[in-house]
Amino acid sequence: MKKVFSILALLVCLTTISNAQSTGPRFDTTRAGDNTGRVLTYRWYTMTDATGADSLSITPRAWLTTLPIALVDSFTLKQPSIVSSYAGDNIKIIATGASGTKIKFYGSYWKTTGTATLSTNGRAVIDLVFDGAYWVEANRTVQ
């Protein structure tokens, strides 16, 4: 019985550690700290949507992660990993595609207004900010 409780306690600890994220920013906020932006990093993910391969999960590891997506049909961004995310981090999604194609968000770490459907110009830009617990939609422009 003790082994069962020990294993259960270990699993709870591992689950807690695997979901660790930082509620503070990437830069120093102390009085003499470096807040000049030299520590901020940028990352460019290149994603390709193929017919039938319609979902992807990302792990943002930079202050600004840009995701350009050329949509073939609807595309789903699955639950993001927040292990390497800091409060104030940003994701910028730049989507192009035919009118009627969609970007969907799946998972509890996304706090968005829902599915984005591209219009006649076939462009969408979605900005998200990490608040320490969730990726919250800050801006959406769909054309």
C-alpha positions in Angstrom: 0.0 0.0 0.0 2.9 2.3 0.8 4.3 1.7 -2.7 1.0 2.7 -4.3 1.0 6.0 -2.3 4.7 6.6 -3.2 4.1 6.1 -6.9 1.0 8.3 -6.8 3.0 11.1 -5.0 5.8 10.8 -7.6 3.3 11.1 -10.5 1.7 14.2 -8.9 5.1 15.8 -8.5 6.2 15.0 -12.1 2.9 16.4 -13.4 3.4 19.6 -11.5 7.0 20.0 -12.7 6.1 19.3 -16.3 3.5 22.1 -16.2 5.9 24.7 -14.7 5.8 28.1 -16.2 7.1 31.4 -15.1 4.7 34.1 -13.9 7.5 36.7 -14.1 8.9 38.3 -17.3 12.1 37.2 -19.1 13.9 40.5 -18.2 15.0 41.7 -14.8 12.6 43.9 -13.0 14.9 45.0 -10.1 16.0 48.6 -9.7 19.5 48.0 -11.1 18.5 45.1 -13.3 18.9 45.0 -17.1 15.6 45.8 -18.7 17.0 47.1 -22.0 15.7 44.2 -24.1 19.1 42.6 -24.7 17.9 39.3 -23.1 14.8 39.1 -25.2 14.8 36.4 -27.9 12.9 36.0 -31.2 11.9 32.8 -32.9 10.5 32.1 -36.4 8.6 28.8 -36.8 7.9 27.8 -40.4 4.8 25.7 -40.6 3.3 24.1 -43.6 -0.3 23.0 -43.8 -0.9 19.9 -45.9 -4.2 18.4 -46.8 -5.0 15.9 -44.0 -2.2 17.1 -41.7 -4.3 19.7 -40.0 -2.9 20.2 -36.5 0.3 21.1 -34.7 1.3 21.7 -31.1 4.0 24.3 -30.4 6.4 25.0 -27.5 7.2 28.8 -27.5 10.7 29.4 -26.1 11.2 33.0 -27.0 9.8 36.4 -26.1 8.3 36.7 -29.6 7.4 33.6 -31.5 6.2 34.2 -35.1 4.2 31.5 -36.8 3.7 32.0 -40.5 1.1 29.5 -41.9 0.1 29.0 -45.5 -3.3 27.4 -45.1 -4.5 24.7 -47.5 -7.7 24.0 -45.5 -8.6 24.4 -41.9 -5.7 24.2 -39.4 -5.8 23.5 -35.6 -3.2 24.7 -33.2 -3.3 22.1 -30.4 -2.6 22.6 -26.7 0.7 24.6 -26.4 3.5 23.5 -24.0 3.9 26.3 -21.5 7.1 24.9 -19.8 9.4 27.5 -21.4 6.9 30.4 -21.4 7.3 33.6 -19.3 4.7 36.2 -18.5 4.7 38.8 -21.3 5.9 36.4 -24.0 4.2 36.9 -27.4 3.0 34.7 -30.2 2.2 36.2 -33.6 0.3 34.0 -36.1 0.4 35.2 -39.7 -1.9 33.1 -41.8 -2.5 33.2 -45.6 -4.9 31.1 -47.6 -8.1 31.0 -49.6 -11.3 32.6 -48.5 -13.1 30.4 -46.0 -10.1 28.6 -44.6 -9.9 28.5 -40.8 -7.5 28.6 -37.9 -8.8 26.8 -34.8 -7.5 26.7 -31.3 -7.7 23.5 -29.2 -6.8 23.2 -25.6 -7.3 24.9 -22.2 -4.1 27.1 -22.4 -5.6 29.2 -25.3 -7.9 32.0 -24.3 -9.1 33.3 -27.7 -12.3 34.4 -29.3 -12.5 31.2 -31.2 -12.0 30.1 -34.8 -10.6 32.7 -37.3 -12.1 32.3 -40.8 -10.1 34.0 -43.6 -12.1 36.4 -45.8 -11.7 37.5 -49.4 -8.2 38.8 -49.0 -7.0 35.6 -47.4 -5.0 37.1 -44.6 -5.1 36.9 -40.8 -2.8 38.1 -38.0 -3.5 37.0 -34.5 -1.5 38.2 -31.5 -1.4 36.3 -28.2 0.3 37.3 -24.9 1.2 34.8 -22.1 -0.2 36.1 -18.8 1.7 33.6 -16.6 -1.0 30.8 -17.0 -2.7 31.2 -20.4 -2.1 32.4 -23.9 -4.6 35.3 -24.1 -5.6 36.8 -27.5 -4.6 40.5 -27.6 -5.4 41.4 -31.2 -7.0 39.8 -34.3 -7.1 41.2 -37.8 -8.8 39.0 -40.4 -9.1 40.2 -44.1 
